Amino acid sequence: MLLLSQRALGTSDIDHALFVDRSLELRRVRRALRLGLNVYVHGPPGIGRTSFLRQVQRYSPEARYARLMGFDGLAERLDEIERRIIKKSVLSRRVPNPLTSAVEVFGGTKSLVAEDPFRYLRAAAKQQDDQSLYVVLVDDIDQSSVHELFGRWRDSVWELPIQWVVAGTSAHLQPPADSFFDVAVELTQFDCSSLEKMVQFRAESGTPEERRDLQQLADSALASLAPCTPRAALSVIRDLYLSEDREREANELQELSAVRAGLKATPAKVLDALVVHGPTHAGDDQLLAEVNVTRSRVVQVLAELEAKGLVGAERVGRRKLYSAYPKSATLRRKDENLPQTTVEPPSKDSK
C-alpha cells in the first residue's frame, strides 16, 4: 500500500525507513545529550518536529517523550512530564497539586505561602538509582508555555536532574528562556533533493506501478514546490495522485510557481508565511514578526497578491482571512483537525 499519509513518523523500523535523513541535526542533538546540554529544536509548522524528536528517541531509548498540547497551566504540564518519567498514567498524590496551599503564621496572622510546583516532579526525577539525568523530549508546546516553563521558572527547572530537548516554532526565544538552552537546532525546509528522497522512500511502500506513477508526479511537481515543508509537499503530491486531471493540476502548479518567482522580497515573505502557517488575518502577530513590516504594509501586500491570484480572502466575522493559492486545490492547506489516513491509490480505470 502506498504510504502518503502526513501523520508524524514514530520510532518503528517502518517509520524510520520513511524518515528523510537529517543526519547533521541528529548528530548535533546526540552530541549535546552526551554532554548533558539542553537543546531547543525549532522550525515552522509542518517541518517534521515530532518525527525528528521520535528519531532522537529511537537513538536514545531511555528518553521520555512528552506531548504537552491540550494541558492547561503549569501544574498540568508538570504532571504530564512526571507521568512520562515514572511511566504511570495515574499519579499518587497526598493532596491535589495547587500552587498555593500552605499556610504560615506570622505573629498570629495566617498567610498563604506559595508551594513549590516542582516538588512532585523533582521527587520523581530523583528516583533513578545511578543518579544519571533523565532525558525528556517535549513536543507540541506553544511559545508562551516555553517562556513560562523555561523562562519564568528557569532556575527551578535547571535544578531538576533532567536534560531537555524542546521543540518549538519560534527561532528566537525571549530572555530568560533563551539562556536555558545550550544548543539550538534548526529544521529547515526541504530543498528539491530532500523532496526527491521523501518521494523515493514513500514510493518504496507501493507496487511497481504505484512507484512509477508517484515518481512521474514528483518529476512534474517537485521543482515547483521546493523549498517547502514535508507536510506541504506531501499534501500537494497526495492531491495530485488523487486528481482526475493530473496534467492540469501540475500545469497550474508550475504557473503559480512562475508567478511566485517574480515577486519582490516582502510579497514573497508574506506568501511563504501563509503557505507555512495557513490562513490568517493581516494583523496576526506571528505573520507581522516573520515578515518584519507594519500591518498597513501587510494589508497592501495582501491586496497585491490577491490581484495576482496568489492569495484569496474570506470574511470571517469582522476579519478577513487570507489563504495562499486559492485557485489551486493542490496547495490549499488542510484542516489539521481532520483525521488523516493512509491513501488508497486510485484504480487503473480512474487514471
N, C-alpha and C positions, 0 to 999 in steps of 0.2 A: 504494500500500500504506500502510495506517495505521501510523504510527510511534509505538508505545507502549513501546519498549524503554527500560530505565532506564540504559543504558550512558552513560558520560560523553561529553559533546559535544567534538568536536575543532575544528580551525581552518577546516574547509571551508565553502564558501558554504551548503551544505545544512544543516550543523550550526549555523552562525551564524543561520540563519533560525529554528531551534528554540530558540535561547537567549533566555530571558526577560530582558530588558534590565536589568542592574544598572548603569545609566549613571553614577550618582553614585559608586559604588565603583570602577568602571573609570577614571573621570576622576581620582579621587584617586590611584590607583596610577600612572597615566600621568604626572601632575604630579610625583609623588615620584621616578619614574625620571628625568625630565628634570632634577631637582635632584641626582641622584646619591645618593638616600637608599635605605636598606634598608627593606623592607616585610614585615610579618607579617600574613597573611590567616588569619582563624580563623572557625570555625563548626562546628556538630555534624555527625556523620556523616550523609551523605545530603543535605547542604545545597548541594552543587554546587561544591566547591572545585576539583576537577580541571577541570570545564567553565569555571570562572572563569579559572583560570590559562591555559587554552588560548585564551580570548578576549584575555587580556593578550598572549599570544604572537602572536595574529592582528594586533594593532595594533603589535606590536614584533617583526617577523620575525627580527631579529638575536638575539632572546632564545633561550637554550638551556633546554629542558625536561628535568628530571632526576627520574625516579620512583625513589625510594630504598627502597621496600618490598622486603624479602627480602634486602637486603645486610647482612651480619653484620660489625659492627665499623667503626671509624673508617676504617681503610685501604681497605676495600671501598667505602665510601660516597664517599670522596675519589677513588678510581679511577673510579667511575661518573661523577662530575661532570667529571673530566678527559676521559673518553670523549666526553661531550656537547660539551665545549668544542672539542676537536680534531676532532670528527666522525669518529672511527675506533673500530671495535669492539675492535681489538687494540692494546694499549699496548706501546711499546718500553721494555724495562727492562734495565739492565745487571745488576741483581740483583733478587730479589723486594723487596717494599716493607715490610720489618719495621720496627716502631717502635724496636727496639733491636738494632743490629748492629755499630756502630762500636766500635773498641777504642782506648783511650788508655793510655799507660804513664806511671805516676807513681812515680818512684823505683824503677823495676824491677818494679812491680806492675801487672799488666794489669787495667783496669777497663772494664766495659761502659758505653758512653755512649749516651744516647737520641738517635736520629736524628730529624731534623725530618720529621714525617709529611706536611708540606705542600710538600716540596721539588719533587715532580713536578708537582703542580697549579699551584704558583707559576710554574714554568718554562713550562708550557703557556699560562697566562693572560697571560704577558708577550710572547707571540709576535705580538700584533697590531702592525701597522706604525704605525697612527695613535695609539697609546697611549691609546685610549679604553677605557672599562670594559666588560667583559663583563656581560651580564645573565643570571643563572641563576634559573630558576623551579623551586623544589624542592617536589615533591609526595610524598604518602604517606610521610612521615617521622614516626615516633612521638615523643612528647613527651620521653622520656628521651634520644633521639638529638638532638633540638633543643637540649636543655640541655647535652649533651656538646659538640656541634659549635660552637654559638653562645654557650655559657656557659663551659665549661671551657677551650675553645680560642679564646675570643672575640678576644683580641688578635692571634693569628696569622691568624684569618680576616679581621679588619679590615685587615690589611696586604696582602691579596690584591687585585689590580685587578679586583674583581668586585662588582657590585651584586646583592643578593639579594632575591627575592620568595619567601617561605617560607609554605606552607600547613599549618596545624595545627588541632587540635580544641580546645585549651585557650585560654580567653580571657585567662588570666593566666600569664605566664612567670615563673619564679623568677630572682632575681639569680644571676649577672650576665647571663644571656641576655636579660633584659628590656631592658637598656640597649643591646643590639646593634642593635635595630630602632628606626628613627626614626619610623616610621608604622605604625599598626595599623588594619586594615580588617576590620570585622565583616560577615559574611554572615548576615543574619537569615532567619528562617523566612518563608515566603510567606504573605501575607495573601490574602483572598478575591480581590482584584483581580489579584494576581500569578498566582494559580492559574488564574483565568479566561483570562489571557493565555497561560499554558502550554498549556491545553487548546485554545485557539484556534489556536496555532501548530502543535500536533500534528494537529489536525483538518484543517488545510490539506493534509496529505500524503495524505488519503484521498479516496474517491469522494464525490459529493454525499450519497449515502445514509449512508455511514460518518460523514461530518461531522455530519449531522443526529442520528444515534444517539449520537455522542460528546457533542455539546452537550446533548442531553436528559439523559444520565447526569450530566454535570457540573452541570447545574441542580439535580439532586436530591441531589448529594453534597458539593459544594464548601463550602457553608455549614457542614456538619458537620465538615469536615476542618480548616478554617483556624483558627489558623495551624499550618502544618506544613512539613516539608522537601519539596523537589521529589520526592525518591525515594519518600517515604511516600505522597505524593499520587498519583504515577504507579502505585504498587503497588495502591492502592485502585481507581483508575479502571480499570486493566487487569483486575483481578479482577471488577469489576462488568460490564465489557464482555463478558467471557467467561462470566459466570454464566448458569446455566439459569433462575434465578429472580431477575432484576434487581430487581424491586419488593420482594421480601422482603429482599434484601441491603441495599437503600437504606433501607428502614424500620428495619432492625436498626442500621444506622449512625447514623441520626437518634436512635434510642432511647439508644444508648450515649453519643452526644454530649450528650443532655439530662441523663443521669446525671453525666457529666463536668462539666457546667456548674454542678452543685450542690455540687461538692467544695470543701472548705476549702483554704487555700493549700498546706500541706505535702502532703496527699494528691495534690493536683493536680500539684505538682512531681515527686513520685515517679512518678506515672503518665506524665507527659510525658517523664521521663528514660528510662523503659522503652520508650516508643514510639520515641524517637530512637535509643537505643543498643542496643535489642534485649534478649533475655533475659539476666538476670544474677542474682547472689545478693545477699542483704541486706547483706553486708559488703564489697561492691565499692567500692574506694577512689574511683573516679570518681563513682559514684552518691552516696556519702556527701558528697563535696565539692560536688556540684551542689545537693543539697537542703539541705546545711548543718545536719544534725541528727545525733544519735547513732545508732549501729547498732540499739540497742534500740528507739528510736523508729521507725526504718525498718521493723523487724520488725512492730511494732504496726500501722503504717500499711498495710503489705502485707496483713496479715490482714484489715483493714477493707475494702480494695479487693477482696480475693478474695471476701469475703462479698457484695459488691455485684455480683460477676460481671465486674468490670473487669480483674481480674488472675487469671491461672492459675498454678499451681505444679506443678513436676515434679521428682521427686527424681533427681538425677544423682550417683551415688556417695554421698558423705557430705553433699552440699549440696543445697539446694532452689534450683532455677532458676525465677525468676518472669518471666512474659511478660505483655504488655498485651493486653487484649481477647481472651481465649481463645475466646469463643463466636463471634467474628466472623472468618470466613476472610478477609474483605477487609482486615482490619487486622493480620493476623499478619505479623511481619517475615520477609522472605525470607532463605534461606540465601545469603549473599553469595559463597560458594564455588561455587555452581551457575552455569553459563553462562546469561546472559540473552540472548534473541534477540528479533528483531522479531516482533510478534504478528500472526498471520494472523487476520483478523476472522472471526467465525462466519458460517455460511451463512444465507441468508434463512429456511430451514426450521427452523433451530435457535433462532430468536427466540421 
